[in-house]
């Protein structure tokens, strides 16, 4: 009886390893993508907005600097974009979860 227990444990370990190999052998690996690679090479301004919905709301309503740059074309475009994202987020809760998982990268591309 003393020799049976180690042999049974060894056989169970071999069986477990074989099962793990069979079921996990070709499992897809989730790749971590780098969002910075998707940005155009001729980007003029790159703004990274952490938790975009709350951060942008605070920034535009409290920052005195926003009053100074609010009339520039890039700032108007960025504000319009984030307002559209905010409107979509109200109807799609999955979008809110995705936005809260990471940062939003906004790129302003210069003309010419």
Residue pairs with C-beta under 8 A, 6 or more apart in sequence:
35 102
35 105
36 105
39 46
39 105
39 107
40 107
40 109
42 109
42 110
43 107
43 108
43 109
44 74
44 108
44 109
44 110
45 74
45 107
45 108
46 105
46 106
46 107
46 108
47 78
47 105
47 106
47 107
47 108
48 103
48 104
48 105
48 106
49 55
49 56
49 82
49 103
49 104
49 105
49 106
50 103
51 99
51 100
51 103
52 82
52 85
52 99
52 103
52 104
53 82
53 85
53 86
53 89
53 96
53 99
53 100
56 79
56 82
56 86
57 86
59 66
60 66
60 70
60 79
66 75
69 75
70 76
70 79
74 108
77 108
78 106
78 108
81 106
82 106
85 95
85 99
85 104
88 95
89 95
89 96
89 99
